[in-house]
Amino acid sequence: MKGWVLVTRCPDATMAPLIQGGLEAEGIPCVVMNKQDSSYVGMCFAVRPVEIWVQEAHAAAAKAWLNAKEE
């Protein structure tokens, strides 16, 4: 995605909306990209990470926010 930066990966789709909401509350626009592969439907071990992307201009602020939440 040109002009966008991957800032984090969530192990599943549960945490992604929470992180998205927190970033957007800080004024950081973001996109959640779920790369679940439909060819693995029905296979419980086929869970893929959900990615959160922000515009390049907001990457530093997003990473700082995420780092602050980990502390």
A tleap script that builds the chain and sets N, CA, C and O, in Angstrom:
source leaprc.protein.ff14SB
mol = sequence {
  NMET LYS GLY TRP VAL LEU VAL THR ARG CYS
  PRO ASP ALA THR MET ALA PRO LEU ILE GLN
  GLY GLY LEU GLU ALA GLU GLY ILE PRO CYS
  VAL VAL MET ASN LYS GLN ASP SER SER TYR
  VAL GLY MET CYS PHE ALA VAL ARG PRO VAL
  GLU ILE TRP VAL GLN GLU ALA HIE ALA ALA
  ALA ALA LYS ALA TRP LEU ASN ALA LYS GLU
  CGLU
}
set mol.1.N position { 0.858 -1.181 0.000 }
set mol.1.CA position { 0.000 0.000 0.000 }
set mol.1.C position { 0.895 1.232 0.000 }
set mol.1.O position { 1.540 1.539 1.002 }
set mol.2.N position { 0.930 1.908 -1.084 }
set mol.2.CA position { 1.798 3.071 -1.220 }
set mol.2.C position { 1.326 4.192 -0.307 }
set mol.2.O position { 0.144 4.534 -0.276 }
set mol.3.N position { 2.277 4.759 0.439 }
set mol.3.CA position { 1.967 5.857 1.339 }
set mol.3.C position { 1.494 5.413 2.715 }
set mol.3.O position { 1.156 6.246 3.556 }
set mol.4.N position { 1.468 4.101 2.949 }
set mol.4.CA position { 1.024 3.549 4.223 }
set mol.4.C position { 2.138 2.694 4.822 }
set mol.4.O position { 2.972 2.145 4.103 }
set mol.5.N position { 2.137 2.591 6.164 }
set mol.5.CA position { 3.171 1.854 6.889 }
set mol.5.C position { 2.500 0.838 7.811 }
set mol.5.O position { 1.529 1.159 8.496 }
set mol.6.N position { 3.015 -0.370 7.824 }
set mol.6.CA position { 2.544 -1.392 8.750 }
set mol.6.C position { 3.082 -1.061 10.140 }
set mol.6.O position { 4.295 -0.973 10.329 }
set mol.7.N position { 2.188 -0.876 11.116 }
set mol.7.CA position { 2.654 -0.526 12.459 }
set mol.7.C position { 2.552 -1.668 13.453 }
set mol.7.O position { 3.294 -1.694 14.435 }
set mol.8.N position { 1.641 -2.624 13.220 }
set mol.8.CA position { 1.556 -3.773 14.112 }
set mol.8.C position { 0.759 -4.892 13.468 }
set mol.8.O position { 0.014 -4.692 12.509 }
set mol.9.N position { 0.942 -6.066 14.027 }
set mol.9.CA position { 0.153 -7.243 13.635 }
set mol.9.C position { -0.512 -7.785 14.890 }
set mol.9.O position { 0.110 -7.875 15.949 }
set mol.10.N position { -1.762 -8.138 14.760 }
set mol.10.CA position { -2.503 -8.776 15.846 }
set mol.10.C position { -2.604 -10.258 15.513 }
set mol.10.O position { -2.783 -10.617 14.349 }
set mol.11.N position { -2.490 -11.129 16.524 }
set mol.11.CA position { -2.539 -12.561 16.235 }
set mol.11.C position { -3.876 -13.025 15.659 }
set mol.11.O position { -3.943 -14.056 14.989 }
set mol.12.N position { -4.928 -12.270 15.917 }
set mol.12.CA position { -6.240 -12.599 15.354 }
set mol.12.C position { -7.075 -11.329 15.274 }
set mol.12.O position { -6.596 -10.248 15.617 }
set mol.13.N position { -8.302 -11.451 14.829 }
set mol.13.CA position { -9.156 -10.278 14.604 }
set mol.13.C position { -9.752 -9.694 15.871 }
set mol.13.O position { -10.449 -8.683 15.793 }
set mol.14.N position { -9.514 -10.277 17.024 }
set mol.14.CA position { -10.113 -9.803 18.268 }
set mol.14.C position { -9.545 -8.461 18.715 }
set mol.14.O position { -10.305 -7.562 19.072 }
set mol.15.N position { -8.228 -8.311 18.702 }
set mol.15.CA position { -7.572 -7.093 19.199 }
set mol.15.C position { -7.568 -5.951 18.197 }
set mol.15.O position { -7.505 -4.788 18.594 }
set mol.16.N position { -7.632 -6.253 16.933 }
set mol.16.CA position { -7.498 -5.234 15.888 }
set mol.16.C position { -8.484 -4.071 16.036 }
set mol.16.O position { -8.055 -2.922 15.936 }
set mol.17.N position { -9.783 -4.305 16.269 }
set mol.17.CA position { -10.696 -3.170 16.406 }
set mol.17.C position { -10.404 -2.301 17.624 }
set mol.17.O position { -10.654 -1.096 17.601 }
set mol.18.N position { -9.876 -2.906 18.684 }
set mol.18.CA position { -9.519 -2.131 19.878 }
set mol.18.C position { -8.347 -1.201 19.591 }
set mol.18.O position { -8.358 -0.033 19.978 }
set mol.19.N position { -7.347 -1.727 18.913 }
set mol.19.CA position { -6.189 -0.905 18.540 }
set mol.19.C position { -6.608 0.164 17.538 }
set mol.19.O position { -6.191 1.317 17.649 }
set mol.20.N position { -7.412 -0.203 16.580 }
set mol.20.CA position { -7.896 0.757 15.587 }
set mol.20.C position { -8.647 1.896 16.274 }
set mol.20.O position { -8.424 3.065 15.958 }
set mol.21.N position { -9.524 1.567 17.203 }
set mol.21.CA position { -10.280 2.592 17.912 }
set mol.21.C position { -9.387 3.511 18.721 }
set mol.21.O position { -9.615 4.720 18.760 }
set mol.22.N position { -8.369 2.954 19.371 }
set mol.22.CA position { -7.434 3.770 20.139 }
set mol.22.C position { -6.641 4.721 19.272 }
set mol.22.O position { -6.466 5.890 19.617 }
set mol.23.N position { -6.161 4.222 18.145 }
set mol.23.CA position { -5.409 5.083 17.229 }
set mol.23.C position { -6.297 6.192 16.671 }
set mol.23.O position { -5.888 7.351 16.607 }
set mol.24.N position { -7.504 5.831 16.271 }
set mol.24.CA position { -8.405 6.843 15.718 }
set mol.24.C position { -8.820 7.868 16.771 }
set mol.24.O position { -9.039 9.033 16.438 }
set mol.25.N position { -8.930 7.459 18.026 }
set mol.25.CA position { -9.237 8.397 19.108 }
set mol.25.C position { -8.105 9.415 19.297 }
set mol.25.O position { -8.327 10.528 19.774 }
set mol.26.N position { -6.896 9.013 18.914 }
set mol.26.CA position { -5.737 9.909 18.981 }
set mol.26.C position { -5.594 10.741 17.706 }
set mol.26.O position { -4.640 11.507 17.569 }
set mol.27.N position { -6.527 10.594 16.785 }
set mol.27.CA position { -6.471 11.342 15.529 }
set mol.27.C position { -5.562 10.721 14.489 }
set mol.27.O position { -5.113 11.399 13.564 }
set mol.28.N position { -5.286 9.423 14.636 }
set mol.28.CA position { -4.402 8.722 13.713 }
set mol.28.C position { -5.261 7.812 12.834 }
set mol.28.O position { -5.734 6.775 13.297 }
set mol.29.N position { -5.465 8.196 11.562 }
set mol.29.CA position { -6.257 7.342 10.675 }
set mol.29.C position { -5.529 6.025 10.422 }
set mol.29.O position { -4.309 6.008 10.252 }
set mol.30.N position { -6.267 4.937 10.397 }
set mol.30.CA position { -5.635 3.643 10.158 }
set mol.30.C position { -6.575 2.721 9.403 }
set mol.30.O position { -7.776 2.964 9.292 }
set mol.31.N position { -5.978 1.650 8.886 }
set mol.31.CA position { -6.707 0.640 8.133 }
set mol.31.C position { -6.357 -0.714 8.720 }
set mol.31.O position { -5.190 -1.005 8.982 }
set mol.32.N position { -7.379 -1.546 8.926 }
set mol.32.CA position { -7.163 -2.912 9.392 }
set mol.32.C position { -7.238 -3.823 8.176 }
set mol.32.O position { -8.210 -3.797 7.421 }
set mol.33.N position { -6.192 -4.631 8.001 }
set mol.33.CA position { -6.153 -5.541 6.863 }
set mol.33.C position { -6.127 -6.977 7.378 }
set mol.33.O position { -5.149 -7.425 7.977 }
set mol.34.N position { -7.217 -7.680 7.130 }
set mol.34.CA position { -7.323 -9.075 7.523 }
set mol.34.C position { -6.981 -9.931 6.315 }
set mol.34.O position { -7.726 -9.959 5.335 }
set mol.35.N position { -5.859 -10.625 6.384 }
set mol.35.CA position { -5.374 -11.411 5.246 }
set mol.35.C position { -5.749 -12.885 5.366 }
set mol.35.O position { -4.997 -13.758 4.933 }
set mol.36.N position { -6.887 -13.155 5.942 }
set mol.36.CA position { -7.330 -14.534 6.078 }
set mol.36.C position { -7.497 -15.151 4.697 }
set mol.36.O position { -8.178 -14.586 3.841 }
set mol.37.N position { -6.900 -16.270 4.483 }
set mol.37.CA position { -6.917 -16.930 3.174 }
set mol.37.C position { -8.140 -17.843 3.077 }
set mol.37.O position { -8.279 -18.786 3.855 }
set mol.38.N position { -9.013 -17.564 2.133 }
set mol.38.CA position { -10.249 -18.329 2.002 }
set mol.38.C position { -10.002 -19.783 1.611 }
set mol.38.O position { -10.902 -20.610 1.755 }
set mol.39.N position { -8.822 -20.116 1.125 }
set mol.39.CA position { -8.559 -21.503 0.741 }
set mol.39.C position { -8.417 -22.411 1.948 }
set mol.39.O position { -8.393 -23.634 1.808 }
set mol.40.N position { -8.323 -21.824 3.135 }
set mol.40.CA position { -8.189 -22.612 4.358 }
set mol.40.C position { -9.463 -22.646 5.192 }
set mol.40.O position { -9.411 -22.988 6.373 }
set mol.41.N position { -10.585 -22.306 4.613 }
set mol.41.CA position { -11.843 -22.292 5.347 }
set mol.41.C position { -12.076 -23.648 5.983 }
set mol.41.O position { -11.910 -24.688 5.345 }
set mol.42.N position { -12.462 -23.623 7.254 }
set mol.42.CA position { -12.747 -24.856 7.964 }
set mol.42.C position { -11.554 -25.444 8.681 }
set mol.42.O position { -11.701 -26.413 9.425 }
set mol.43.N position { -10.383 -24.886 8.479 }
set mol.43.CA position { -9.188 -25.391 9.148 }
set mol.43.C position { -8.860 -24.461 10.307 }
set mol.43.O position { -8.469 -23.313 10.092 }
set mol.44.N position { -9.014 -24.942 11.520 }
set mol.44.CA position { -8.876 -24.094 12.700 }
set mol.44.C position { -7.469 -23.550 12.882 }
set mol.44.O position { -7.298 -22.522 13.538 }
set mol.45.N position { -6.469 -24.196 12.332 }
set mol.45.CA position { -5.099 -23.724 12.507 }
set mol.45.C position { -4.688 -22.692 11.457 }
set mol.45.O position { -3.532 -22.270 11.428 }
set mol.46.N position { -5.601 -22.290 10.614 }
set mol.46.CA position { -5.278 -21.395 9.502 }
set mol.46.C position { -5.476 -19.923 9.849 }
set mol.46.O position { -5.725 -19.115 8.954 }
set mol.47.N position { -5.373 -19.561 11.106 }
set mol.47.CA position { -5.546 -18.169 11.508 }
set mol.47.C position { -4.295 -17.382 11.124 }
set mol.47.O position { -3.174 -17.789 11.426 }
set mol.48.N position { -4.504 -16.255 10.459 }
set mol.48.CA position { -3.388 -15.409 10.057 }
set mol.48.C position { -3.481 -14.089 10.795 }
set mol.48.O position { -4.578 -13.664 11.156 }
set mol.49.N position { -2.364 -13.435 11.026 }
set mol.49.CA position { -2.397 -12.155 11.730 }
set mol.49.C position { -3.195 -11.095 10.973 }
set mol.49.O position { -3.302 -11.123 9.746 }
set mol.50.N position { -3.741 -10.179 11.731 }
set mol.50.CA position { -4.450 -9.033 11.176 }
set mol.50.C position { -3.490 -7.849 11.278 }
set mol.50.O position { -2.932 -7.590 12.345 }
set mol.51.N position { -3.298 -7.139 10.186 }
set mol.51.CA position { -2.342 -6.028 10.143 }
set mol.51.C position { -3.049 -4.694 10.319 }
set mol.51.O position { -4.186 -4.506 9.886 }
set mol.52.N position { -2.339 -3.768 10.971 }
set mol.52.CA position { -2.844 -2.404 11.113 }
set mol.52.C position { -1.847 -1.475 10.431 }
set mol.52.O position { -0.662 -1.452 10.761 }
set mol.53.N position { -2.361 -0.712 9.473 }
set mol.53.CA position { -1.564 0.201 8.659 }
set mol.53.C position { -1.988 1.637 8.932 }
set mol.53.O position { -3.166 1.915 9.154 }
set mol.54.N position { -1.009 2.557 8.913 }
set mol.54.CA position { -1.296 3.988 9.041 }
set mol.54.C position { -0.595 4.729 7.913 }
set mol.54.O position { 0.337 4.211 7.299 }
set mol.55.N position { -1.051 5.936 7.650 }
set mol.55.CA position { -0.391 6.766 6.648 }
set mol.55.C position { 1.015 7.103 7.139 }
set mol.55.O position { 1.241 7.257 8.339 }
set mol.56.N position { 1.950 7.216 6.209 }
set mol.56.CA position { 3.350 7.479 6.554 }
set mol.56.C position { 3.504 8.668 7.491 }
set mol.56.O position { 4.343 8.644 8.391 }
set mol.57.N position { 2.707 9.697 7.288 }
set mol.57.CA position { 2.812 10.912 8.106 }
set mol.57.C position { 2.455 10.658 9.566 }
set mol.57.O position { 2.853 11.427 10.441 }
set mol.58.N position { 1.717 9.597 9.839 }
set mol.58.CA position { 1.271 9.297 11.202 }
set mol.58.C position { 2.008 8.110 11.817 }
set mol.58.O position { 1.694 7.707 12.937 }
set mol.59.N position { 2.979 7.546 11.108 }
set mol.59.CA position { 3.651 6.328 11.566 }
set mol.59.C position { 4.353 6.517 12.912 }
set mol.59.O position { 4.218 5.671 13.796 }
set mol.60.N position { 5.086 7.589 13.081 }
set mol.60.CA position { 5.818 7.801 14.335 }
set mol.60.C position { 4.861 7.937 15.511 }
set mol.60.O position { 5.099 7.365 16.574 }
set mol.61.N position { 3.775 8.693 15.329 }
set mol.61.CA position { 2.794 8.867 16.404 }
set mol.61.C position { 2.105 7.545 16.736 }
set mol.61.O position { 1.853 7.252 17.905 }
set mol.62.N position { 1.805 6.757 15.724 }
set mol.62.CA position { 1.148 5.463 15.947 }
set mol.62.C position { 2.066 4.516 16.708 }
set mol.62.O position { 1.631 3.844 17.643 }
set mol.63.N position { 3.326 4.462 16.314 }
set mol.63.CA position { 4.277 3.579 17.002 }
set mol.63.C position { 4.502 4.035 18.434 }
set mol.63.O position { 4.633 3.206 19.334 }
set mol.64.N position { 4.547 5.342 18.657 }
set mol.64.CA position { 4.697 5.864 20.020 }
set mol.64.C position { 3.485 5.486 20.873 }
set mol.64.O position { 3.639 5.103 22.033 }
set mol.65.N position { 2.289 5.592 20.308 }
set mol.65.CA position { 1.070 5.230 21.041 }
set mol.65.C position { 1.075 3.744 21.381 }
set mol.65.O position { 0.752 3.359 22.505 }
set mol.66.N position { 1.439 2.915 20.415 }
set mol.66.CA position { 1.485 1.480 20.650 }
set mol.66.C position { 2.527 1.115 21.707 }
set mol.66.O position { 2.270 0.268 22.561 }
set mol.67.N position { 3.692 1.744 21.655 }
set mol.67.CA position { 4.738 1.485 22.637 }
set mol.67.C position { 4.300 1.904 24.040 }
set mol.67.O position { 4.614 1.224 25.017 }
set mol.68.N position { 3.587 3.008 24.143 }
set mol.68.CA position { 3.094 3.486 25.441 }
set mol.68.C position { 2.087 2.500 26.028 }
set mol.68.O position { 2.024 2.344 27.247 }
set mol.69.N position { 1.311 1.841 25.198 }
set mol.69.CA position { 0.313 0.871 25.674 }
set mol.69.C position { 0.965 -0.420 26.146 }
set mol.69.O position { 0.388 -1.140 26.961 }
set mol.70.N position { 2.154 -0.722 25.649 }
set mol.70.CA position { 2.864 -1.947 26.053 }
set mol.70.C position { 3.549 -1.791 27.399 }
set mol.70.O position { 3.856 -2.785 28.057 }
set mol.71.N position { 3.791 -0.563 27.812 }
set mol.71.CA position { 4.524 -0.332 29.073 }
set mol.71.C position { 3.634 -0.489 30.270 }
set mol.71.O position { 4.089 -0.330 31.403 }
savepdb mol mol.pdb
quit
